[in-house]
């Protein structure tokens, strides 16, 4: 999957992913003297994989890579991988799914002339993460003195811009009238569609970038319809999510879990003295999500 072609020092390189997108994911590469081929594989393929590492290696399932070169001649690779942070040993995953990782690349010429396929010659190949051969938890930034943006999942929006901040995402293209942007507030209009239906619905969010975080939103919600709820949600997939919502008619806070292959299940219902304004907070720590609310504009939170 995902083939890429490059020209480097007069040779053509064809790089692709193989092994599926799970723990056997890998990156392989071949070389040719013409853009039309034939291409001969690197005898040391795969040039990047985690299949030889522990299933609980911090990043596994690495693959779907791309190479690029900086103006100063240094080479780097971007690839996909999954953090091994949640779940049972041997099958640890991450609620953030597959993410993009950066690793350094050097080019090395083979010491031998003979190859399993193709003509003889000392071929030049990319070597991924030459010091360790894998994605590391800590990696120096490409440019000394530079800082990494969005560190620690920091994002704050008071909706004072004329356009919606590009950090906000929708599940599929939003329908007309889904939201209205006004000075210092965002109005998200209710709709009959829900998350599980795999269609556009009244949901917008930001990407989870860290395993531990605090997320809160101040919400004003009043409705005379008992079937309408509003709040926040953690969405991993269409069939795997948690909602934390308010029913304005019954003044109830409800936490609902939807797991893959199972029906939605309410795991918590709390009666509150609700007058229309509330701050909802989700906190992730120690491999657990915590749900809290505040009725005094965030001064005090109640689990």
N, C-alpha and C positions, 0 to 999 in steps of 0.2 A: 504493500500500500504506500501511498504518498511518495512516489518517486521524485527525486530532484536530480538535475544534471548540472555539473560544474565543469569549467575549464581551468586547469591550474598547471602552470609551467608547461604548456603545450599538450597536455593530455586531457582527455575527457573522463569525467567520473560520474557514474550513475549510482545514486544512493537511494535506498528504500527501506521500509519497515517490514518485518516479518515476525511470525510467531504468535500472531493474535495480539490483542490489546491488553492482555492480562500479565501475569507474572513471567511469562515466556517471551514477552515483547522484546524486540531487539532492532538494531540498525546494522545493515549490511551495505557493502560498497563494492563496486567493480570498476575497472579501468579499460579504456579503449583509446585508440589513436585517431579514430574518426567519430564524429557525432552520431553516425549511423551504426557504429559498432564494427566488428563484434566487441563485446565487453567481457572481461575476464575477472573473476572474483578475487578478492583479497583472501589469501590462504589463512589469514588470521581472523576472518569474520566469525562472529559479529564484532564490529568495532565498538559497540556500546550495548550493554544489556545488564540486567540484574539477575538473570536466571542462574548464574553461578554463585549468587550471594544468598544469605539467609532470607527467608520469606519475610522476616521482620526487619530487614534492612530499612533504614529511615525512609529512603525513597526507592520504590520498586516499580516494576512494569515500565521501565524506561524505553522509549522508542519514538517514532515519528519525528525525526530530527531534521534540522536544516543547518547548513554551514554558512558562515559569512566572514568577511575579512574587513578589519578596520583600516582606515587610511594609513596607519603606521605599520601595516603589514601583519599584525597579530591576527590569529584566527580564533573564532569561537563557534560554539554550537548551541542551539536551543533545541530542547527536546521535551517530550511529555513524560510525566511520571506521577506516581501516587504516593503520598505520605503514609507510612505505616504507623498510625497513631491510635486507631480505635478498633475494637473488636478482639476476637480470640487470637492467641498466638498462632502464627502461621498463616493467618488470613486477615491481617490488620489492614484497614483502609482509612479513608478520610472522608468526612462529609463534604470536603471541597472537591472531591473527585480528582480528575486528571488536571494537573497544573503544568505550567511552562517553567523549565529550569534552564539556567545558563551554565556552561562549563567551558574551560579553556581547551584549545586544540593546538597541537604542534604537528609539523609534517616531518616524517622520517623516511629515509630511503632504506630499502631492504639490504641486508648484508649478503644475500645469496642471489645467484643468477637463475636457479631452477625454480619452476612453479608447477603446480598440479595441472594447470590449464594455461594455454597460451604460450607465446614465445618467451625465450629467456631474456633476462634483463633485470636490473635492480630497480624495481618500481618504487615510486614515491607514494606514500599513503598518509592520510590523517590519523593522528593518535589522539583519542578523546580522553580528557582528564589525565594527562600523562603521569601524574604522580600517584594516583590511586585507582584510576579506571572506572570511577563511579561518580554519581552526583553526591556532593558533600553538603552537610547541614550548614556549614559556614564556608563561604568562598569570597576571596577579595574581589572588590568591584573592579571592573576593567580600567577605570580612570582614578588614579590616586587623588585623594582629597574630595572626591565626589560623594554626594549623599544619595541614598535610595529614597525615592518618593513613596508616599503612602505607607511608611513604616508603621508597624503595629496597628494596621487597619484603621488609621485615623481618618475620620470623615465627619464633617459637621455641616449641616445645611439649614439655613434659616429662610430659604426661598425668597431672597431679596433680589435675585437676578431676573432679567426678562426672559431668559431661556432656562429650561430645566438642566441642571448639572448633568454632564455626560456620565457620571458615576451611576445614575439611576438606570435600571434595566426593567424590561417588561417581559413577560412570558408571551412570546409571539408578538406580532405587531399590534399595538393598542388600537381599539376601535375609537372612532370619533366620539368625543364627549366622555372619555374614560376619566380624564382629570382636567382641572382648571388651575392655572397658576396665577396667583394674585400676590401683591406685596406682603411678604412675611407669612404666607400660608399656602398650602397646597390642598386643594379640594379633590379628593378621590371619590368618585361617584359609584354607588352600589350597582351591582348587576346580578342577574340570576345565575350566571356561570360561576363555577367553583373550580378550585385547583385540580381536582381529580379528573375533570372532564377533558384535559389535554386540549383546551381551547383558550383563546384570549379571555382573560377575566380581569376584574378590578384588583390587580395586584401589581405592585412595583417594588423593587428592592435593590440592594447593593450586594456585590459579591463578598462572601466570607473569605478573608485572606489569611486569617490566623486561627489557630485552634482555640485559643483563649481570648475572649473579648467581652466588652460591654456594649450593648446596643439599646438605645432608648428612643422613644418618640412621644412627643406631647400631642394628644389627640382630643379634638372636640367632636362629639358624636351624639346626636339626638335623632331618634326615629320613633314613629308611632307604629311601626310594623314589627311585630314580634319575631318574624322570620329573618330579619335583617341583623347582621352582626358586623362589627368592624374591629380591627386590631392589627396584630403583627403575626408573622409566620416565619418559620425556618423551613425552607424548601430544598430538599436534596434532589428529588425527582417528582414527576407528576403523581406518582403513587407512593411517595415517601416524604412525609412532612409533618410538622407540628404547628398548630395554630393556637394563638393566645388572643381571645376576642372578648368583646363586651356586647351584651344584649341590652340595649337601652331601655326596653320595656320592662324586663324583669330585673334590671340592675344586677346582672350576674356576670362574673368573670369566668370564662370557660377555657380550659386547656384541653385540646383534642389532638390525638395522635393518629396518623394514618401510616401504617406499615405496608410494604409491598405484599400483595396477596391477601390482605386482611381488610376488614371493614373499619371505618373510622370508629374511634373509641374515646369517649370523654374520660379523662383521668383525674380531672379536678374541676369543681364548680364552687365558686365563692360569691356569696351575696355581699354587695357593697352599697354604701350610701353614695350613690352616683348622681351628680348634678349636671353631667354633660362634658366635663373636662377631666382628663386622666393622663398620667404618664405611664406608659407600659415599658418594661425593661426586660431584656433577655441577657443573662450573664452566662458565659461559658467558662468553666474552670474545673480542673481535676476530672476531666473526661465526663462532665455532667453539665446539662443545661439547667439554669435556674430562672424561674419566672417570677417577677416582682411588679408591683404597681404602686403608684403614689397619687394621692388625692390633694396634695398641697404643692403642686408644680415641681416635684422632684426633691423637696426638702427632706422627706422621709419616705422610705420604701417598705412595703409589706410583702413577704413571700406569699 
